[in-house]
Amino acid sequence: MIWVLLLGLAFGGFSYVGFDKPVYEPGETAVLTIQGTIQYIDLQNPPKQASGVWLKVYYPWGYERLYLGDYSLCNECSVPFSLQVAVPVKKEGVFDIRVRLEGSLDLTTGPSRILVYETATVLKAEKTPILNIELPESAPTKGSFHLKLCSSQPIHQVKIVSPILIKPYTWDGIDGCVEEEVLYKGAPVGEQTIPFNISYKTKLGMDRMETIPYKITFFQEKPRFSVVAQDLISGKPSNLTLTIINNGDEAQDVRISSPAITFLEGEVQLGNLFNNKTVKVPAYSDLPPGIYSLPFQVSWKEEGNDKTTLINGSVTIQGEKGLTAYIELGEMPKAGEPFSLSVVVANKELYKVHSVVVEVDGLKVLDGDNIRYIGEIDGDDYNSQQFTILIPQPGEHGFDIKVSYRTPLGETESFVVHKTLEVAGGQKESFPWWIVIVVVIGVIAWIKWKK
């Protein structure tokens, strides 16, 4: 706020200057509220009144003048004023609005003085964008459809959300129209009114939102593609057997992804697909073993057009395969006493493994070498090796089971399983009382002989 008052000490001025709306449409009338006080203090020559007070509002295409009249004053007086001014909005843009209050200050003696208060504010004006969306009048109950979004004015940071869409769709800016193939969730059969909520920023940076309802008739349709996935191991990267069935005409540049399964090499590229195709791809899922219906996104080209659909496929997830090792004990081992330890190597794969070797590392083995050559283990089978062990001290004793083997592809694999044994105290030796008895008998015999 800028205020000027000549030859005196002024405390008055504008306390509030503002419009009733943050932004206007061209052609509207803006309402400017102006509030403030008039005050002048001069102990030598007190004021009597402010006379001929005018308020002037200047804008780029004109100005407004309002006559406020006279105000009685004194050194102890603070005279408030409050009024509203109508400002016509002629065009779009951001405009400086200057507000000026001026008049004459009559003192007790002597000539009048000039009274001036001045400040400024900003007026924003722009046309509200007219939004329009175009969608098909009918569509399958789930899949994708072509969406066209148009705006009569340039808009920015555009986002469209709807209960039917699988995710929000965004654009940095729209100047005219944008078109995109969007995925949607399942919808009931029949005519449905779907709300589409569109949020955006105008060219002046104003945040706006608009909801457009749209009627679509949904019908049941056989899915264009079917997907079956098998051989996925829970919690472990594995080769997934993926079969896709094309229920329509030849599809070109077919690609598959899934929000529920991680394809380790990214989107699966299948090329052109006429009927069916089965591929093995490295994948990962942390879902527990079971049979699931999981979503797959299939994208392809047809007659030069990009198409996308979201379908549910049958996915079989198995428990972890490979080889594992564990131990079996008949009873708790005792310190200083030999005991039997069984090491079991189990093959959970469906194929035979070769050159299997097991080693017990960290324990004293009494019956030969601590390394045993097993050889072959059939798929879904196991082998058990017996070790005679001696642990001299009680307490916990850790050791490792090391296993190596060769797969049918000739690759050598190995793993280590760490185990801990709780060893109880051994049987305590009894005192040799027989020695005492022999000594006593000898002493008695010696005494009798001496007599």
C-alpha positions in Angstrom: 0.0 0.0 0.0 1.3 3.5 -0.9 -0.2 6.5 0.8 0.9 10.2 0.7 -0.4 13.0 2.9 1.3 16.4 2.7 2.3 18.6 5.7 1.0 16.3 8.4 1.2 13.0 10.1 -1.2 10.5 8.6 -2.2 7.0 9.9 -5.0 6.3 7.5 -5.0 4.4 4.2 -6.4 1.3 2.5 -6.8 -1.7 4.7 -8.3 -4.1 2.1 -8.6 -4.0 -1.7 -9.7 -7.1 -3.5 -12.0 -8.7 -6.0 -14.9 -11.1 -5.2 -13.5 -13.9 -7.5 -10.0 -15.0 -8.3 -10.6 -15.0 -12.1 -13.3 -13.7 -14.4 -14.7 -14.5 -17.8 -14.4 -11.7 -20.4 -17.8 -9.9 -20.4 -18.4 -10.3 -16.7 -18.4 -7.4 -14.2 -15.9 -7.7 -11.5 -16.8 -6.4 -8.0 -13.9 -4.6 -6.3 -14.2 -4.1 -2.5 -12.3 -1.2 -1.0 -11.9 -0.5 2.7 -9.8 1.9 4.7 -9.7 4.9 7.1 -9.0 8.6 6.9 -7.0 10.1 9.8 -4.7 13.1 10.2 -3.0 14.3 13.4 -1.5 17.8 13.8 -1.2 19.0 17.4 -0.5 22.6 16.3 -3.2 22.9 13.7 -5.8 20.1 14.2 -7.9 19.0 11.1 -11.5 20.0 10.7 -12.6 17.9 7.8 -11.6 16.1 4.6 -13.7 17.7 1.8 -14.3 16.8 -1.8 -13.1 13.2 -1.4 -13.1 11.2 -4.6 -12.2 7.5 -5.2 -10.8 6.7 -8.6 -10.2 3.2 -10.0 -8.0 3.0 -13.1 -7.8 -0.1 -15.4 -6.3 -0.6 -18.9 -9.5 0.1 -20.8 -10.9 3.0 -18.7 -11.5 4.2 -15.1 -14.3 4.7 -12.6 -14.8 7.8 -10.4 -16.9 7.8 -7.2 -17.6 11.0 -5.1 -17.5 10.2 -1.4 -18.2 13.7 -0.1 -16.9 15.3 3.1 -15.7 13.6 6.3 -15.4 15.4 9.7 -12.0 15.0 11.3 -10.2 15.6 14.6 -6.9 14.5 16.0 -8.5 11.7 17.9 -10.8 10.6 15.0 -10.3 7.7 12.6 -13.0 7.8 9.9 -13.6 4.5 8.1 -14.8 4.1 4.5 -16.0 1.0 2.7 -17.4 0.7 -0.8 -17.7 -1.5 -3.8 -16.8 -0.6 -7.4 -18.0 -2.4 -10.5 -15.2 -3.0 -13.0 -16.2 -4.3 -16.5 -14.0 -7.1 -17.8 -13.2 -6.5 -21.4 -10.6 -9.1 -22.4 -8.4 -12.0 -21.2 -5.2 -11.4 -19.3 -3.7 -10.3 -16.0 -4.2 -6.5 -15.5 -2.9 -4.0 -12.9 -5.7 -2.1 -11.3 -4.8 1.2 -9.6 -6.9 2.7 -6.8 -6.6 6.3 -5.7 -8.4 8.3 -3.0 -7.9 12.1 -3.1 -9.4 15.2 -1.6 -8.7 18.4 0.4 -7.8 18.5 4.1 -9.2 21.5 5.9 -7.2 22.5 9.0 -8.2 24.8 11.9 -6.2 27.7 10.5 -4.5 28.3 7.3 -4.9 26.9 3.8 -6.1 23.4 3.0 -3.8 20.6 2.3 -4.0 17.8 -0.4 -5.0 14.3 0.8 -3.9 11.3 -1.3 -4.1 7.5 -0.6 -3.0 5.2 -3.4 -2.6 1.4 -3.9 -2.9 -1.3 -6.6 -4.3 -4.8 -7.1 -4.5 -7.4 -10.0 -7.5 -8.5 -12.1 -7.3 -11.9 -13.8 -9.6 -12.8 -16.7 -9.7 -15.8 -19.0 -12.2 -17.9 -20.9 -13.3 -21.1 -19.2 -12.2 -24.1 -21.4 -15.1 -26.2 -22.8 -14.2 -29.9 -22.5 -15.6 -32.7 -24.5 -14.9 -36.5 -24.6 -15.7 -39.0 -27.3 -16.1 -42.7 -26.6 -17.8 -45.6 -28.4 -21.5 -45.9 -27.8 -21.0 -49.7 -27.1 -18.1 -51.8 -25.9 -17.3 -55.3 -24.4 -17.7 -55.6 -20.7 -13.9 -55.4 -20.3 -11.0 -54.6 -22.5 -10.1 -51.2 -24.0 -11.7 -48.4 -26.0 -10.6 -45.4 -28.0 -10.9 -42.1 -26.0 -10.8 -38.6 -27.5 -10.5 -35.6 -25.2 -10.9 -32.0 -26.6 -10.6 -28.6 -25.1 -11.6 -25.2 -26.5 -8.7 -23.5 -24.8 -5.1 -24.7 -24.1 -4.9 -26.5 -20.8 -2.0 -28.1 -18.9 -1.3 -30.9 -16.4 -4.4 -32.8 -17.5 -5.6 -35.9 -15.7 -8.6 -38.0 -16.3 -9.9 -40.6 -13.8 -13.0 -42.8 -13.7 -14.2 -45.7 -11.7 -14.1 -47.8 -14.8 -10.5 -47.0 -15.9 -7.7 -49.3 -14.6 -5.5 -46.2 -13.9 -5.5 -42.4 -14.3 -4.4 -41.1 -17.8 -2.4 -37.9 -17.9 -1.1 -35.4 -20.5 1.3 -32.5 -20.1 -0.9 -30.3 -22.2 -3.8 -30.2 -24.6 -4.2 -27.6 -27.3 -7.2 -29.0 -29.3 -7.6 -32.8 -28.9 -5.7 -35.9 -27.8 -6.6 -39.5 -28.5 -5.6 -42.6 -26.7 -6.5 -46.3 -26.4 -7.4 -46.8 -22.7 -7.9 -49.9 -20.6 -11.0 -50.3 -18.5 -12.2 -52.8 -15.8 -15.1 -55.1 -16.0 -18.6 -53.4 -16.3 -22.1 -54.9 -16.0 -23.9 -55.8 -19.2 -26.3 -53.1 -20.4 -26.4 -49.3 -20.6 -24.2 -47.6 -17.9 -23.6 -43.9 -17.2 -19.9 -43.6 -16.4 -18.4 -40.4 -14.8 -15.1 -39.1 -16.1 -13.4 -36.6 -13.8 -11.0 -34.3 -15.6 -8.6 -32.0 -13.6 -6.3 -29.5 -15.2 -4.6 -26.1 -15.0 -5.6 -23.1 -17.1 -3.1 -21.0 -19.0 -3.2 -18.6 -16.0 -2.3 -21.5 -13.7 -5.8 -21.9 -12.1 -6.7 -25.4 -10.9 -10.0 -26.6 -12.2 -12.0 -29.9 -12.3 -14.9 -31.0 -14.4 -17.0 -34.2 -14.4 -18.4 -35.4 -17.7 -20.9 -38.3 -17.5 -21.0 -40.6 -20.6 -23.5 -43.4 -21.5 -22.0 -46.6 -22.8 -23.8 -49.9 -23.6 -21.7 -52.9 -22.5 -22.1 -56.3 -24.0 -20.6 -59.7 -23.3 -17.9 -60.8 -25.8 -15.6 -63.8 -26.1 -12.1 -62.5 -25.3 -9.8 -61.9 -28.2 -7.0 -63.8 -26.5 -6.7 -66.5 -23.8 -3.6 -66.9 -21.6 -2.4 -70.0 -19.6 0.7 -69.8 -17.5 2.4 -72.8 -15.8 5.7 -73.9 -14.1 6.1 -70.6 -12.1 7.8 -71.3 -8.8 6.7 -69.2 -5.8 9.3 -66.8 -4.5 12.0 -67.9 -7.0 13.0 -66.7 -10.5 11.9 -69.5 -12.8 11.1 -70.3 -16.4 7.4 -69.7 -16.9 5.6 -71.7 -19.6 3.3 -69.1 -21.3 0.7 -70.1 -23.8 -1.4 -67.5 -25.6 -4.4 -68.4 -27.7 -5.6 -66.1 -30.5 -9.4 -66.3 -30.9 -9.6 -64.0 -33.8 -7.8 -63.0 -37.0 -4.0 -62.8 -37.3 -2.5 -60.3 -34.8 0.7 -58.6 -35.5 3.5 -57.5 -33.1 1.8 -59.2 -30.1 3.2 -58.2 -26.7 2.2 -59.4 -23.2 2.8 -57.9 -19.7 1.2 -58.4 -16.3 0.8 -56.3 -13.2 0.8 -59.4 -11.1 3.9 -61.2 -12.5 7.4 -59.8 -13.0 8.7 -60.8 -16.4 12.5 -60.5 -15.8 13.3 -59.6 -19.4 10.5 -57.0 -19.6 7.5 -57.2 -21.9 7.2 -60.6 -23.7 7.5 -60.1 -27.5 5.6 -62.8 -29.4 5.7 -61.3 -33.0 2.8 -62.2 -35.3 0.2 -64.6 -33.9 -2.3 -66.5 -36.0 -3.5 -69.3 -33.7 -1.6 -70.3 -30.6 2.0 -69.9 -29.4 3.9 -71.3 -26.3 7.1 -69.7 -25.0 9.2 -70.1 -21.9 10.2 -66.8 -20.3 12.1 -66.0 -17.0 9.6 -64.6 -14.5 9.0 -64.1 -10.8 6.1 -64.0 -8.4 5.9 -64.0 -4.6 2.4 -65.4 -4.5 2.1 -68.7 -2.6 1.6 -72.0 -4.5 -1.9 -72.4 -6.1 -3.9 -71.7 -9.2 -4.9 -68.1 -9.8 -6.8 -66.0 -12.3 -4.4 -63.1 -12.9 -4.6 -60.1 -15.2 -2.5 -59.9 -18.4 -2.3 -56.9 -20.8 -2.0 -57.9 -24.4 -1.1 -55.3 -27.1 -1.0 -55.9 -30.8 -1.5 -54.3 -34.2 -4.4 -55.0 -36.5 -4.8 -53.4 -39.9 -2.2 -50.8 -38.9 -4.0 -49.8 -35.7 -2.6 -50.3 -32.2 -4.9 -52.3 -29.9 -4.7 -53.3 -26.2 -6.9 -55.5 -24.1 -6.8 -56.6 -20.4 -7.7 -60.3 -19.8 -7.5 -62.7 -16.9 -5.4 -65.8 -17.5 -5.0 -69.1 -15.5 -1.7 -69.1 -13.7 -0.4 -72.2 -11.8 2.2 -71.4 -9.2 4.2 -74.3 -7.7 6.3 -74.6 -4.5 10.0 -74.2 -4.7 11.9 -76.9 -6.7 15.5 -77.8 -7.0 17.5 -79.8 -4.4 17.4 -79.4 -0.6 19.1 -81.1 2.3 18.0 -81.8 5.9 19.1 -84.1 8.8 17.4 -86.8 10.8 18.3 -87.9 14.3 17.1 -90.9 16.3 17.7 -89.3 19.7 19.5 -86.3 21.1 23.3 -86.8 20.9 25.3 -86.9 24.1 28.8 -85.5 24.5 31.6 -88.0 24.2 29.2 -90.7 22.8 29.1 -91.7 19.1 25.7 -91.2 17.5 24.2 -91.7 14.0 23.3 -88.7 11.8 21.3 -89.1 8.6 21.7 -86.5 5.9 18.9 -86.5 3.4 19.3 -84.9 0.0 15.9 -84.5 -1.7 15.4 -83.7 -5.4 12.1 -81.7 -5.9 12.6 -81.3 -9.6 10.8 -83.6 -12.1 14.1 -84.5 -13.8 17.1 -86.7 -12.7 20.2 -85.0 -11.4 23.7 -86.5 -11.6 27.1 -86.5 -9.8 25.5 -85.7 -6.5 28.0 -85.2 -3.7 27.2 -84.4 0.0 29.8 -83.2 2.6 29.4 -82.7 6.3 31.7 -79.9 7.3 32.3 -78.9 11.0 31.8 -82.3 12.7 34.1 -85.2 13.5 33.1 -88.2 11.4 34.1 -91.6 12.7 33.1 -94.0 9.9 35.2 -92.8 7.0 35.4 -89.7 5.0 33.0 -86.7 5.6 32.4 -86.5 1.9 30.0 -89.0 0.2 29.5 -89.5 -3.5 25.8 -90.3 -4.1 25.7 -90.3 -7.9 22.2 -90.0 -9.4 18.9 -89.0 -7.7 15.7 -89.4 -9.8 13.1 -86.6 -10.0 10.9 -86.3 -7.0 13.1 -88.7 -5.1 15.7 -88.6 -2.3 18.9 -90.2 -0.9 19.9 -90.7 2.7 23.5 -91.0 3.9 24.5 -92.2 7.4 27.4 -90.6 9.3 28.7 -91.7 12.7 29.5 -88.6 14.6 31.4 -87.8 17.9 31.1 -84.5 19.7 33.2 -84.3 22.9 31.6 -81.3 24.5 28.0 -80.5 25.4 26.1 -77.4 24.1 25.2 -76.1 20.6 27.4 -77.1 17.7 27.0 -75.6 14.2 28.0 -77.3 11.0 27.3 -77.1 7.2 25.9 -79.6 4.8 27.4 -78.9 1.3 25.8 -80.4 -1.8 26.9 -80.2 -5.4 25.2 -81.8 -8.4 24.9 -81.6 -12.2 21.7 -80.8 -14.1 20.6 -82.6 -17.3 21.9 -79.5 -19.2 25.4 -80.2 -17.9 25.4 -77.2 -15.5 27.0 -77.7 -12.1 25.0 -76.4 -9.2 25.8 -76.3 -5.4 24.3 -75.0 -2.2 25.1 -75.0 1.5 22.7 -75.6 4.4 23.7 -74.5 7.9 22.5 -76.6 10.8 22.9 -76.6 14.6 22.9 -79.6 17.0 22.1 -79.4 20.7 24.4 -81.9 22.5 23.6 -83.1 26.0 26.1 -83.9 28.7 27.5 -87.5 28.6 27.1 -90.1 31.3 29.3 -89.3 34.3 31.9 -92.0 35.4 31.0 -93.7 38.8 33.6 -93.7 41.6 35.6 -97.0 41.7 34.3 -98.4 45.0 35.8 -101.8 44.2 39.2 -100.5 44.8 38.2 -99.4 48.3 36.7 -102.8 49.0 39.9 -104.6 47.9 42.0 -102.3 50.1 39.8 -102.9 53.2 39.9 -106.7 52.7 43.7 -106.5 52.4 44.1 -104.4 55.5 41.9 -106.8 57.5 43.9 -109.9 56.3 47.2 -108.2 57.2 46.0 -107.4 60.7 45.0 -111.0 61.2 48.3 -112.3 59.9 50.2 -110.0 62.3 48.3 -111.5 65.2 
